[in-house]
Amino acid sequence: MRKRSVGINVRVSVTEKRKMTLMAKRCGLSLSEYLRQRALGYEPGGHPPKEVFNVLDKLDEIAESCQPSAGAKITACADEIRDLLIGGN
């Protein structure tokens, strides 16, 4: 893990801070990490809603009750979707 020991102070308005904090939350990042990524040229993506992952979990349950070949295909598709959702950030 990198050791970060130098701080940078930036003045913003209340509205600007509120907006930056909201954007960081949408990306699942702390405000510091969000600002760090933006300043270094990265564009963090938002996290899909929790409900999306609940649906994928339900697909896994369905796959377990199917015949092995069909279940394996469903599980593989659900895993691929998870990877796309998580990797898209």
DRENZA-939707 format. One record per residue: x, y, z of N, C-alpha, C, O in turn; residue number from 0. Coordinates in steps of 0.001 Angstrom, whole numbers. Each point is the difference from the previous one (the first is absolute). Layout:
n_x X	n_y Y	n_z Z	ca_x X	ca_y Y	ca_z Z	c_x X	c_y Y	c_z Z	o_x X	o_y Y	o_z Z	seq NUM
...
end
This chain:
n_x 848	n_y -1186	n_z 0	ca_x -848	ca_y 1186	ca_z 0	c_x 887	c_y 1242	c_z 0	o_x 1034	o_y 43	o_z 667	seq 0
n_x -1451	n_y 945	n_z -1413	ca_x 766	ca_y 1241	ca_z -66	c_x -121	c_y 773	c_z 1301	o_x -1035	o_y -16	o_z 667	seq 1
n_x 2107	n_y 682	n_z -332	ca_x -28	ca_y 838	ca_z 1198	c_x -246	c_y 1437	c_z -449	o_x 821	o_y 606	o_z -689	seq 2
n_x -1949	n_y -89	n_z 1088	ca_x -341	ca_y 1373	ca_z -353	c_x 185	c_y 860	c_z 1231	o_x -674	o_y -188	o_z 1013	seq 3
n_x 1596	n_y 1135	n_z -1109	ca_x 292	ca_y 804	ca_z 1180	c_x -82	c_y 1501	c_z -247	o_x 201	o_y 792	o_z 920	seq 4
n_x -491	n_y -399	n_z -2146	ca_x -60	ca_y 1421	ca_z -334	c_x -1447	c_y 366	c_z -312	o_x -657	o_y -671	o_z -796	seq 5
n_x 169	n_y 1727	n_z 1420	ca_x -1367	ca_y 446	ca_z -225	c_x -65	c_y 1156	c_z -970	o_x 974	o_y 731	o_z -184	seq 6
n_x -2130	n_y -571	n_z -434	ca_x -276	ca_y 1134	ca_z -880	c_x -1305	c_y 610	c_z 478	o_x -1004	o_y -700	o_z 128	seq 7
n_x 1010	n_y 1980	n_z 133	ca_x -1216	ca_y 679	ca_z 449	c_x -593	c_y 805	c_z -1148	o_x 694	o_y 764	o_z -670	seq 8
n_x -1977	n_y -952	n_z 464	ca_x -707	ca_y 696	ca_z -1075	c_x -1267	c_y 593	c_z 584	o_x -737	o_y -689	o_z 706	seq 9
n_x 475	n_y 1942	n_z -984	ca_x -1224	ca_y 658	ca_z 454	c_x -1095	c_y -168	c_z -1042	o_x 213	o_y 255	o_z -1186	seq 10
n_x -1385	n_y -687	n_z 1638	ca_x -1163	ca_y -153	ca_z -876	c_x -1212	c_y 560	c_z 735	o_x 36	o_y 213	o_z 1212	seq 11
n_x -1100	n_y 19	n_z -1957	ca_x -1241	ca_y 451	ca_z 635	c_x -705	c_y -1203	c_z 621	o_x 349	o_y -1146	o_z -285	seq 12
n_x -1331	n_y 1406	n_z 1126	ca_x -793	ca_y -1070	ca_z 617	c_x -677	c_y -831	c_z -1080	o_x -32	o_y -1228	o_z 77	seq 13
n_x -505	n_y 1902	n_z -1076	ca_x -679	ca_y -691	ca_z -1094	c_x 961	c_y -887	c_z -780	o_x -333	o_y -1133	o_z -348	seq 14
n_x 1519	n_y 1649	n_z 78	ca_x 998	ca_y -799	ca_z -726	c_x 401	c_y -1237	c_z 803	o_x 112	o_y -1094	o_z -552	seq 15
n_x 100	n_y 1273	n_z 1851	ca_x 388	ca_y -1141	ca_z 826	c_x -1124	c_y -1034	c_z 38	o_x 255	o_y -1201	o_z -82	seq 16
n_x -1473	n_y 1660	n_z 204	ca_x -1146	ca_y -910	ca_z 32	c_x -55	c_y -815	c_z -1295	o_x -221	o_y -1211	o_z 30	seq 17
n_x 421	n_y 1885	n_z -1164	ca_x -48	ca_y -685	ca_z -1294	c_x 1156	c_y -1001	c_z -127	o_x -199	o_y -1120	o_z -471	seq 18
n_x 1392	n_y 1516	n_z 885	ca_x 1154	ca_y -904	ca_z -81	c_x -186	c_y -1212	c_z 910	o_x 349	o_y -1120	o_z -374	seq 19
n_x -891	n_y 1339	n_z 1552	ca_x -246	ca_y -1094	ca_z 940	c_x -1026	c_y -968	c_z -570	o_x 158	o_y -1215	o_z 122	seq 20
n_x -1200	n_y 1740	n_z -740	ca_x -1021	ca_y -841	ca_z -621	c_x 592	c_y -817	c_z -1147	o_x -280	o_y -1192	o_z -121	seq 21
n_x 1089	n_y 1821	n_z -710	ca_x 624	ca_y -710	ca_z -1114	c_x 931	c_y -1108	c_z 516	o_x 42	o_y -1093	o_z -564	seq 22
n_x 692	n_y 1379	n_z 1623	ca_x 891	ca_y -1009	ca_z 580	c_x -805	c_y -1184	c_z 523	o_x 377	o_y -1153	o_z -212	seq 23
n_x -1489	n_y 1436	n_z 898	ca_x -863	ca_y -1069	ca_z 526	c_x -547	c_y -859	c_z -1127	o_x -46	o_y -1224	o_z 117	seq 24
n_x -366	n_y 1850	n_z -1199	ca_x -542	ca_y -740	ca_z -1142	c_x 1039	c_y -961	c_z -585	o_x -343	o_y -1040	o_z -562	seq 25
n_x 1601	n_y 1403	n_z 705	ca_x 1083	ca_y -842	ca_z -514	c_x 506	c_y -985	c_z 1049	o_x 858	o_y -832	o_z -293	seq 26
n_x -1384	n_y 921	n_z 1505	ca_x 452	ca_y -887	ca_z 1060	c_x 1380	c_y 354	c_z 522	o_x 726	o_y -863	o_z 494	seq 27
n_x -364	n_y 2136	n_z -603	ca_x 1327	ca_y 455	ca_z 411	c_x -109	c_y 1045	c_z 1103	o_x -1025	o_y 664	o_z 156	seq 28
n_x 2104	n_y -536	n_z 602	ca_x 76	ca_y 1110	ca_z 940	c_x 175	c_y 1284	c_z -813	o_x 383	o_y -49	o_z -1169	seq 29
n_x -659	n_y 1170	n_z 1776	ca_x 174	ca_y 1273	ca_z -697	c_x 1457	c_y 175	c_z -423	o_x 278	o_y 441	o_z -1115	seq 30
n_x 643	n_y -782	n_z 2000	ca_x 1432	ca_y 132	ca_z -327	c_x 381	c_y -850	c_z -1200	o_x 675	o_y 473	o_z -914	seq 31
n_x -1110	n_y -1734	n_z 917	ca_x 354	ca_y -898	ca_z -1112	c_x -649	c_y 463	c_z -1291	o_x 618	o_y -60	o_z -1063	seq 32
n_x -1861	n_y 523	n_z 1147	ca_x -692	ca_y 508	ca_z -1191	c_x 777	c_y 1181	c_z -594	o_x 268	o_y 28	o_z -1201	seq 33
n_x 87	n_y 932	n_z 2035	ca_x 726	ca_y 1178	ca_z -479	c_x 1380	c_y -380	c_z -535	o_x 453	o_y 547	o_z -1006	seq 34
n_x 210	n_y -1484	n_z 1680	ca_x 1319	ca_y -462	ca_z -440	c_x -114	c_y -607	c_z -1398	o_x 798	o_y 318	o_z -882	seq 35
n_x -1778	n_y -1183	n_z 681	ca_x -156	ca_y -642	ca_z -1304	c_x -328	c_y 1019	c_z -1088	o_x 547	o_y -63	o_z -1101	seq 36
n_x -1428	n_y 990	n_z 1409	ca_x -353	ca_y 1022	ca_z -988	c_x 1211	c_y 865	c_z -347	o_x 224	o_y 321	o_z -1167	seq 37
n_x 549	n_y 51	n_z 2173	ca_x 1168	ca_y 862	ca_z -234	c_x 1069	c_y -723	c_z -821	o_x 763	o_y 633	o_z -729	seq 38
n_x -712	n_y -1954	n_z 850	ca_x 1011	ca_y -777	ca_z -730	c_x -509	c_y -489	c_z -1357	o_x 651	o_y -808	o_z -661	seq 39
n_x -1817	n_y 1304	n_z 254	ca_x -496	ca_y -291	ca_z -1329	c_x -911	c_y -1211	c_z -120	o_x -411	o_y -355	o_z -1105	seq 40
n_x 91	n_y -284	n_z 2221	ca_x -921	ca_y -1141	ca_z -39	c_x -1426	c_y 517	c_z 111	o_x -254	o_y 1040	o_z 608	seq 41
n_x -661	n_y -1777	n_z -1200	ca_x -1409	ca_y 354	ca_z 120	c_x -727	c_y -1162	c_z 668	o_x -440	o_y -933	o_z -671	seq 42
n_x 318	n_y 997	n_z 2000	ca_x -642	ca_y -1112	ca_z 699	c_x -1455	c_y -144	c_z -416	o_x -698	o_y 993	o_z -210	seq 43
n_x 250	n_y -2226	n_z 93	ca_x -1384	ca_y -256	ca_z -380	c_x -852	c_y -241	c_z 1233	o_x 525	o_y -244	o_z 1086	seq 44
n_x -1799	n_y 310	n_z -1247	ca_x -911	ca_y -252	ca_z 1105	c_x -215	c_y -1485	c_z 231	o_x 203	o_y -814	o_z -901	seq 45
n_x -606	n_y 473	n_z 2085	ca_x -335	ca_y -1383	ca_z 327	c_x -1453	c_y -253	c_z -365	o_x -856	o_y 859	o_z 213	seq 46
n_x 576	n_y -2028	n_z -758	ca_x -1403	ca_y -330	ca_z -252	c_x -745	c_y -122	c_z 1325	o_x 618	o_y -274	o_z 1028	seq 47
n_x -1914	n_y 470	n_z -1034	ca_x -768	ca_y -133	ca_z 1237	c_x 115	c_y -1423	c_z 568	o_x 222	o_y -962	o_z -735	seq 48
n_x -375	n_y 859	n_z 2033	ca_x 74	ca_y -1288	ca_z 697	c_x -995	c_y -1002	c_z -589	o_x 271	o_y -1200	o_z -35	seq 49
n_x -1399	n_y 1686	n_z -416	ca_x -1034	ca_y -861	ca_z -547	c_x 487	c_y -794	c_z -1217	o_x -442	o_y -1127	o_z -223	seq 50
n_x 1345	n_y 1708	n_z -555	ca_x 548	ca_y -704	ca_z -1159	c_x 715	c_y -1268	c_z 464	o_x -156	o_y -1066	o_z -595	seq 51
n_x 938	n_y 1196	n_z 1662	ca_x 726	ca_y -1156	ca_z 503	c_x -949	c_y -1005	c_z 660	o_x 258	o_y -1203	o_z -19	seq 52
n_x -1344	n_y 1693	n_z 595	ca_x -1012	ca_y -915	ca_z 545	c_x -612	c_y -861	c_z -1101	o_x -242	o_y -1191	o_z 197	seq 53
n_x -6	n_y 1798	n_z -1356	ca_x -543	ca_y -748	ca_z -1138	c_x 1005	c_y -1058	c_z -454	o_x -384	o_y -1131	o_z -298	seq 54
n_x 1659	n_y 1489	n_z 243	ca_x 1020	ca_y -965	ca_z -405	c_x 99	c_y -1150	c_z 1002	o_x 200	o_y -1150	o_z -390	seq 55
n_x -341	n_y 1462	n_z 1680	ca_x -14	ca_y -1061	ca_z 1014	c_x -1183	c_y -929	c_z -212	o_x 119	o_y -1214	o_z 165	seq 56
n_x -1254	n_y 1781	n_z -528	ca_x -1196	ca_y -807	ca_z -270	c_x 240	c_y -911	c_z -1212	o_x -434	o_y -1152	o_z -6	seq 57
n_x 1118	n_y 1664	n_z -1008	ca_x 353	ca_y -829	ca_z -1150	c_x 862	c_y -1188	c_z 419	o_x -168	o_y -1109	o_z -506	seq 58
n_x 1090	n_y 1351	n_z 1433	ca_x 830	ca_y -1092	ca_z 516	c_x -869	c_y -1067	c_z 667	o_x 227	o_y -1197	o_z -179	seq 59
n_x -1223	n_y 1640	n_z 949	ca_x -912	ca_y -948	ca_z 651	c_x -761	c_y -819	c_z -1044	o_x -160	o_y -1211	o_z 148	seq 60
n_x -304	n_y 1877	n_z -1193	ca_x -720	ca_y -691	ca_z -1069	c_x 923	c_y -1015	c_z -677	o_x -410	o_y -1123	o_z -293	seq 61
n_x 1648	n_y 1525	n_z 51	ca_x 962	ca_y -888	ca_z -661	c_x 219	c_y -1270	c_z 806	o_x 176	o_y -1077	o_z -570	seq 62
n_x -186	n_y 1196	n_z 1905	ca_x 213	ca_y -1172	ca_z 853	c_x -1135	c_y -1004	c_z -120	o_x 205	o_y -1194	o_z 216	seq 63
n_x -1411	n_y 1666	n_z -562	ca_x -1144	ca_y -903	ca_z -99	c_x -181	c_y -570	c_z -1412	o_x -885	o_y -826	o_z -223	seq 64
n_x 1705	n_y 1256	n_z -716	ca_x -94	ca_y -479	ca_z -1385	c_x 862	c_y -1247	c_z -185	o_x 767	o_y -397	o_z 876	seq 65
n_x -928	n_y -199	n_z -2052	ca_x 883	ca_y -1098	ca_z -362	c_x 1419	c_y 550	c_z -79	o_x 187	o_y 1171	o_z -330	seq 66
n_x 816	n_y -1998	n_z 628	ca_x 1387	ca_y 486	ca_z 77	c_x 472	c_y 824	c_z -1203	o_x 636	o_y 1038	o_z 182	seq 67
n_x -935	n_y -1479	n_z -1394	ca_x 509	ca_y 743	ca_z -1164	c_x -653	c_y 1375	c_z -101	o_x 682	o_y 988	o_z -272	seq 68
n_x -1993	n_y -913	n_z 487	ca_x -698	ca_y 1289	ca_z -51	c_x 426	c_y 882	c_z 1161	o_x 204	o_y 1202	o_z -168	seq 69
n_x -69	n_y -1800	n_z 1347	ca_x 422	ca_y 764	ca_z 1183	c_x 1372	c_y 616	c_z -180	o_x 243	o_y 1139	o_z 400	seq 70
n_x 657	n_y -1908	n_z -1011	ca_x 1357	ca_y 507	ca_z -231	c_x -21	c_y 1193	c_z -948	o_x 749	o_y 959	o_z 185	seq 71
n_x -1607	n_y -1019	n_z -1200	ca_x -105	ca_y 1112	ca_z -956	c_x -568	c_y 1245	c_z 677	o_x 483	o_y 1110	o_z -222	seq 72
n_x -1506	n_y -1300	n_z 1043	ca_x -603	ca_y 1143	ca_z 706	c_x 1016	c_y 625	c_z 945	o_x 146	o_y 1221	o_z 49	seq 73
n_x 558	n_y -2070	n_z 704	ca_x 1015	ca_y 496	ca_z 935	c_x 1093	c_y 757	c_z -741	o_x 435	o_y 1060	o_z 450	seq 74
n_x 11	n_y -1596	n_z -1583	ca_x 1043	ca_y 672	ca_z -780	c_x -474	c_y 1366	c_z -487	o_x 760	o_y 969	o_z 30	seq 75
n_x -2012	n_y -888	n_z -477	ca_x -550	ca_y 1285	ca_z -453	c_x -97	c_y 998	c_z 1152	o_x 354	o_y 1168	o_z -156	seq 76
n_x -835	n_y -1630	n_z 1314	ca_x -114	ca_y 891	ca_z 1165	c_x 1383	c_y 490	c_z 422	o_x 163	o_y 1170	o_z 345	seq 77
n_x 836	n_y -2058	n_z -371	ca_x 1370	ca_y 400	ca_z 360	c_x 549	c_y 1020	c_z -990	o_x 674	o_y 954	o_z 388	seq 78
n_x -965	n_y -1161	n_z -1659	ca_x 462	ca_y 940	ca_z -1024	c_x -634	c_y 1382	c_z 208	o_x 672	o_y 1022	o_z -139	seq 79
n_x -1944	n_y -997	n_z 468	ca_x -678	ca_y 1270	ca_z 256	c_x 609	c_y 685	c_z 1227	o_x 241	o_y 1207	o_z -13	seq 80
n_x 4	n_y -1979	n_z 1066	ca_x 635	ca_y 572	ca_z 1202	c_x 1348	c_y 638	c_z -352	o_x 296	o_y 1120	o_z 415	seq 81
n_x 510	n_y -1851	n_z -1183	ca_x 1316	ca_y 519	ca_z -393	c_x -124	c_y 1288	c_z -797	o_x 776	o_y 934	o_z 201	seq 82
n_x -1745	n_y -880	n_z -1100	ca_x -194	ca_y 1226	ca_z -793	c_x -421	c_y 1165	c_z 899	o_x 469	o_y 1124	o_z -174	seq 83
n_x -1354	n_y -1398	n_z 1131	ca_x -470	ca_y 1066	ca_z 884	c_x 1102	c_y 511	c_z 911	o_x 149	o_y 1206	o_z 197	seq 84
n_x 610	n_y -2120	n_z 348	ca_x 1059	ca_y 393	ca_z 936	c_x 1187	c_y 565	c_z -747	o_x 588	o_y 993	o_z 430	seq 85
n_x -226	n_y -1611	n_z -1546	ca_x 1145	ca_y 442	ca_z -774	c_x -228	c_y 1300	c_z -728	o_x 963	o_y 640	o_z -421	seq 86
n_x -2219	n_y -223	n_z 256	ca_x -317	ca_y 1234	ca_z -702	c_x 311	c_y 1241	c_z 796	o_x -171	o_y 1109	o_z -505	seq 87
n_x 650	n_y -1267	n_z 1809	ca_x 266	ca_y 1178	ca_z 819	c_x 1388	c_y 505	c_z -166	o_x 376	o_y 990	o_z 626	seq 88
end
